[in-house]
Every structure is written in C-alpha cells, then in structure tokens.
Amino acid sequence: MSYVNTNIRMDSEVKRQAQELFANLGFDISQAVNLLLQQAIANQTIMEKPLVFNQSGVKQAKLGGWEGKVWMSDDFDEPLEEFKEYMQ
C-alpha cells in the first residue's frame, strides 16, 4: 500500500476540537480521515449509520427505536394526508 499526502482546508477551531477529540480516542486526524473515507467507499455513502467513538475504538451506532419506523413514501402527498387525518 502506498501513501500520498493530501492537503485539505478546514476551520481552525474545527481542527483544534477534532485533534483534541481524536487524541483522547487514540487517533490522529489522518487516521480519522482515512477511517471516514474507507467507510464511505465501503457503504457508497458519507454515513450509512453514524459512527460512535469510544475509548475502545469505533463502532457503528444503532438506530434503536427508529429502526423500522422511518420510511420513504412513493407519493409525496401521502404522509401529508395521513398527518391531516391524524390532526382531525
């Protein structure tokens, strides 16, 4: 595996906070960015499920009570009609 240097621009305060967070978790910014990019490539999206960082490493967050309750309607007006019925 070969490595390349990449320059990115970010807000200085965001960088400071991120460095502090990742240092507490045993990461540096380079490792965190690589993790984000690897997850995006694997899932073909920025965040399929949010990542939760803890002292023992990284794990994917669970949807908990929302799982199975969020859906996308084929008809844009359908949820609005259901809401109107609910409000009556």
HUHUUR-V406623 format. One record per backbone hydrogen bond with DSSP energy under -1.0 kcal/mol. NH is the residue of the N-H (numbers start at 1). CO is the residue of the C=O. If there is no record, write none. Layout:
# HUHUUR-V406623
nh:co
NH:CO
NH:CO
This chain:
# HUHUUR-V406623
nh:co
15:11
16:12
17:13
18:14
19:15
20:16
21:17
22:18
23:19
24:20
25:21
26:23
27:22
32:28
33:29
34:30
35:31
36:32
37:33
38:34
39:35
40:36
41:37
42:38
43:39
44:40
52:59
54:57
57:54
59:52
61:50
66:63
67:64
69:66
81:77
82:78
83:79
84:80
85:81
86:82
87:83
